[in-house]
Structures are given as structure tokens and as C-alpha cells.
Amino acid sequence: MTYLAQPLAQTLGFDLASLNRKFDRAYPKEILTWCALNIPEGLVQVSNFNLEDVAIADLLYRQIKPIARIPVLFVDTLYHFSETLDFVEQVQHLYDLDLHVYKTKDCSSRKTFAAKYGGMLWENDWEKFHYLTKVEPLQRGLDDLEAVAWISGRQRTPLRGTFQDCAPTHANLPIFEWDKQGRLKINPLANWSRTESWAYVYENDTIYNPLHDRGYPRIDDEPLTFEVNDPEKESLKHWHDSEKTEAFVHSHF
């Protein structure tokens, strides 16, 4: 049974319209501090360990320092770069994260996934691939962790010159929203652009996935991530797939 958090959040007196007015232009640290103080149980960070997710972890554990560790839910799609998995381990140790890793049901490797669903499922049935590797494990993880609220790294402003420039859903992204399962979804970096994320990384000497230095502006599954040497020309196939993937995943939440 899906765990529904909205009634609980309402009993705590959460008024999303009021919260969004209050925090619409707030610095992410203010938003995350409010979350740590007002959601003492059932708060989860969903992390792909991209630039924004690590910035959130850095804000939480080097600046805010909450009394209780906030569980971090990472979906291992089985198709991540090896560098990404090494980076996840590095970030976990650096911030002493309470990390929870979820994978496709009954699959522990690409080999077992390919044997069960086919070796090129992302090309043959794109929606099924992303449901099996991302949507279902994420939903299962949130249920297992009894999440009443979860932190996302989404932003309103996409990278310039990308396919995401055409995505109207990002422009109106609120700080606080209900997901489809009734949980509170928090987007503390909604006000930031990718440029501001990088500025935070440099100013605070925060670690980041080394694949960025090899020309990967955003890093997703290995078969769907392409090297781009010109940041102003990132409207390639990966950006189309990346935007479709995000829209598909978030349409289920």
C-alpha cells in the first residue's frame, strides 16, 4: 500500500500557499533549515548525486548540521557510469550520509536486467525502461522509508541553449508542492540556475562528479549520456532524453 503523507502534513499545519510566498526567493539554506526543524521525522533527500544534490548535502551537513541524519535515497539504475558509483561512495563517506540504495526488483546487475528485459530496453521501450529502473525503485524506497516529505534538486532555470529551455513546467516550479502520493515535495534549489550551482561548488570547495571535467554537463545513465564540448550547444539527443526522463519520472510523483 502506498504511504500517504498529505493528511499528516496537514495536521502539522502546513499551508503550501503561505510557505511558497514566504520562501519563494529564499536562499536554499533557509528552506532546508525550515525543513529540518519542522519535519523531524519522515524527511528524505532523493539524490542522483548530481551537482545540485551534492550542494544540498553540503548545505545540510557542513552548514545546517541537523541533529538527526536525513535519509538519502539513491536509485541505482544499474546503468550508471562506474565513476558515478565511485563518486556516490565518496560523497557518502565525506558527509556520513544515511544512504539507502534501491535497484530494479530482482535485478542486481546489468546482466541480470538484460537477461530479464532485453539488452537495449531503453531503445525498444523507453517508458518501460525508465519505469523499471527509476520510477518503481524510487516509489518503493519512499514507501520503505515512510517518507512524509522528500527533497529534490530540481530547478526552475535550465541550462542556456538546451532542450530544457523549452520546458514550461520548470518556470513555475514551486518550492513546496504535493506529490501524487500525497507527500510534501521540496525543491530548495528552485531559484538557482546551473550557474549558481557551480558558483556554490567553487565558493565552498565542494566535490563534484569528475565526469563533468570530461565534458558531461549532466550525468544520467551511461547509454543515454553524451559528451558535449560546447555548453552552448547542449540541445543534443541526451538533452531530449534527459528532459523526457525527468518529465516521465516526475509525472508519477
VMD Tcl script that draws the C-alpha trace (Angstrom):
set ca {
  {0.00 0.00 0.00}
  {1.28 3.45 -0.87}
  {2.08 5.53 2.18}
  {0.07 8.77 2.06}
  {1.60 11.69 3.90}
  {-0.65 14.61 2.99}
  {-3.12 14.14 5.88}
  {-0.19 14.02 8.33}
  {1.39 17.12 6.81}
  {-1.94 18.92 7.06}
  {-2.25 18.04 10.75}
  {1.13 19.71 11.24}
  {-0.38 22.90 9.86}
  {1.46 23.11 6.53}
  {-0.06 25.77 4.31}
  {1.73 25.45 0.97}
  {0.46 28.73 -0.43}
  {1.80 30.57 2.60}
  {5.09 28.65 2.59}
  {5.66 29.34 -1.09}
  {5.03 33.05 -0.59}
  {7.43 33.11 2.35}
  {10.25 31.14 0.73}
  {9.80 31.96 -2.97}
  {13.05 33.97 -3.12}
  {14.76 32.45 -0.10}
  {18.31 31.14 -0.10}
  {18.30 27.31 -0.13}
  {19.84 27.17 3.35}
  {16.76 28.92 4.80}
  {14.44 26.42 3.11}
  {16.43 23.39 4.24}
  {16.71 24.75 7.78}
  {12.93 25.13 7.91}
  {12.54 21.54 6.71}
  {14.96 20.14 9.29}
  {13.16 21.98 12.10}
  {9.56 21.38 11.01}
  {9.73 17.83 9.63}
  {11.63 15.95 12.36}
  {10.52 12.53 11.07}
  {9.87 11.23 7.60}
  {12.05 13.71 5.70}
  {14.11 12.11 2.90}
  {16.54 13.51 0.34}
  {16.21 11.88 -3.08}
  {19.62 12.19 -4.69}
  {21.11 11.37 -8.08}
  {24.40 12.78 -6.75}
  {24.46 15.41 -9.45}
  {25.74 18.93 -8.82}
  {22.55 20.17 -7.16}
  {22.13 17.12 -4.94}
  {25.66 17.42 -3.58}
  {25.13 21.14 -2.97}
  {22.08 20.21 -0.87}
  {24.11 17.64 1.09}
  {26.83 20.24 1.67}
  {24.30 22.81 2.89}
  {22.78 20.25 5.24}
  {25.91 18.75 6.76}
  {28.53 21.49 6.60}
  {26.27 24.45 7.33}
  {22.93 23.49 8.88}
  {24.10 20.35 10.72}
  {20.72 18.84 11.68}
  {20.57 16.81 14.88}
  {19.31 13.71 13.07}
  {20.70 12.45 9.76}
  {18.23 12.78 6.92}
  {17.98 9.52 4.94}
  {19.31 9.79 1.39}
  {17.58 7.69 -1.26}
  {19.68 6.84 -4.32}
  {18.27 4.83 -7.21}
  {20.97 2.68 -8.77}
  {19.56 2.12 -12.25}
  {22.30 -0.47 -12.96}
  {23.35 1.71 -15.90}
  {25.30 4.41 -14.08}
  {28.89 5.17 -15.02}
  {31.41 3.44 -12.76}
  {32.75 6.93 -11.99}
  {29.33 7.94 -10.71}
  {29.10 4.94 -8.38}
  {32.60 5.69 -7.06}
  {31.54 9.29 -6.53}
  {28.43 8.21 -4.59}
  {30.66 6.27 -2.21}
  {32.99 9.25 -1.86}
  {30.13 11.64 -1.02}
  {28.65 9.16 1.43}
  {31.91 8.97 3.38}
  {32.53 12.72 3.23}
  {29.17 13.68 4.71}
  {28.49 10.44 6.64}
  {25.22 10.03 4.75}
  {22.46 7.70 5.85}
  {22.39 6.22 2.35}
  {19.69 3.85 1.09}
  {20.24 2.33 -2.37}
  {17.37 0.90 -4.40}
  {17.52 -1.04 -7.67}
  {15.13 -2.68 -10.11}
  {13.29 -5.52 -8.40}
  {15.04 -8.88 -8.68}
  {17.95 -7.41 -10.65}
  {21.41 -6.89 -9.19}
  {23.37 -6.09 -12.34}
  {23.07 -5.02 -15.98}
  {23.50 -8.67 -16.94}
  {20.51 -9.85 -14.92}
  {18.43 -6.88 -16.11}
  {19.29 -7.57 -19.76}
  {18.50 -11.27 -19.36}
  {15.08 -10.43 -17.96}
  {14.06 -7.39 -20.04}
  {16.40 -7.26 -23.04}
  {19.76 -5.64 -23.61}
  {18.56 -2.46 -25.32}
  {15.30 -1.79 -23.49}
  {15.94 1.98 -23.42}
  {15.68 1.94 -27.23}
  {12.94 -0.65 -27.60}
  {10.60 0.56 -24.84}
  {11.83 3.84 -23.38}
  {8.95 4.28 -20.88}
  {9.22 0.73 -19.57}
  {12.98 1.12 -19.13}
  {12.62 4.28 -17.05}
  {9.72 2.90 -15.06}
  {11.67 -0.24 -14.13}
  {14.98 1.47 -13.44}
  {13.84 4.77 -11.89}
  {10.14 5.18 -11.08}
  {9.39 1.88 -9.34}
  {12.58 1.78 -7.20}
  {12.05 5.41 -6.18}
  {8.45 4.75 -5.17}
  {9.45 1.61 -3.28}
  {12.23 3.47 -1.48}
  {9.96 6.31 -0.38}
  {7.42 3.77 0.85}
  {10.03 1.75 2.77}
  {11.45 4.90 4.38}
  {7.92 6.04 5.30}
  {8.66 9.42 3.78}
  {6.24 12.23 4.60}
  {8.35 14.71 2.63}
  {11.23 14.50 0.18}
  {13.86 16.90 -1.06}
  {14.52 17.22 -4.78}
  {17.31 19.05 -6.63}
  {15.07 20.40 -9.41}
  {15.44 23.99 -10.62}
  {13.24 26.46 -12.48}
  {16.02 27.74 -14.74}
  {17.60 25.21 -17.13}
  {21.00 25.49 -18.73}
  {21.05 28.03 -21.58}
  {20.85 26.60 -25.07}
  {19.42 23.24 -24.01}
  {16.28 21.36 -24.82}
  {15.09 22.21 -21.31}
  {14.74 25.85 -22.35}
  {11.52 24.73 -24.00}
  {10.09 23.13 -20.86}
  {7.33 25.37 -19.44}
  {6.88 23.20 -16.36}
  {10.19 24.36 -14.90}
  {9.36 28.06 -14.99}
  {6.57 27.73 -12.42}
  {8.22 25.14 -10.18}
  {7.20 25.90 -6.58}
  {9.42 25.47 -3.55}
  {6.79 23.30 -1.86}
  {4.29 21.03 -3.62}
  {2.29 17.85 -3.01}
  {3.37 14.82 -4.99}
  {0.81 12.41 -6.42}
  {1.17 10.08 -3.44}
  {0.34 12.90 -1.01}
  {3.85 13.55 0.24}
  {5.33 17.01 0.59}
  {7.90 17.59 -2.15}
  {10.52 20.27 -1.53}
  {12.57 21.97 -4.26}
  {15.04 24.12 -2.26}
  {17.14 25.00 -5.33}
  {14.19 26.06 -7.48}
  {15.52 29.63 -7.53}
  {19.01 28.65 -8.61}
  {20.34 28.18 -12.12}
  {23.08 25.72 -13.01}
  {25.48 28.67 -12.97}
  {24.58 29.36 -9.34}
  {25.05 25.68 -8.51}
  {28.56 25.81 -9.94}
  {29.22 29.05 -8.09}
  {28.29 27.35 -4.81}
  {30.58 24.43 -5.63}
  {33.56 26.68 -6.32}
  {32.97 29.06 -3.41}
  {32.61 26.20 -0.92}
  {35.20 23.86 -2.44}
  {32.55 21.16 -2.82}
  {33.38 17.92 -4.60}
  {31.59 17.03 -7.83}
  {31.42 14.13 -10.25}
  {34.71 14.05 -12.20}
  {32.79 13.27 -15.39}
  {31.89 16.97 -15.55}
  {35.56 17.69 -16.28}
  {35.40 15.29 -19.23}
  {32.65 17.25 -20.98}
  {29.46 15.81 -19.49}
  {27.27 18.74 -18.34}
  {24.63 16.47 -16.82}
  {25.17 12.83 -15.99}
  {22.50 10.16 -16.25}
  {22.56 6.53 -17.34}
  {25.65 5.69 -19.37}
  {23.80 4.70 -22.59}
  {21.87 7.99 -22.55}
  {24.63 10.44 -21.59}
  {26.78 12.08 -24.23}
  {29.91 14.17 -24.04}
  {29.37 17.79 -25.06}
  {32.32 20.08 -25.59}
  {30.34 23.29 -26.15}
  {27.98 24.15 -23.23}
  {26.03 26.46 -25.56}
  {25.14 23.54 -27.82}
  {23.74 21.03 -25.36}
  {20.44 20.51 -27.20}
  {21.59 17.05 -28.28}
  {19.80 13.72 -28.04}
  {20.77 13.32 -24.39}
  {19.07 16.57 -23.52}
  {15.90 15.46 -25.24}
  {16.06 12.11 -23.45}
  {17.02 13.77 -20.18}
  {14.05 16.11 -20.32}
  {11.72 13.27 -21.29}
  {13.11 11.16 -18.46}
  {12.59 13.86 -15.84}
  {9.09 14.63 -17.11}
  {8.24 10.92 -17.13}
  {9.60 10.25 -13.64}
  {8.03 13.31 -12.04}
  {4.69 12.67 -13.73}
  {4.43 9.62 -11.47}
  {5.07 11.64 -8.28}
}
mol new
graphics top color blue
foreach p $ca { graphics top sphere $p radius 0.5 }
foreach p [lrange $ca 0 end-1] q [lrange $ca 1 end] { graphics top cylinder $p $q radius 0.2 }
display resetview
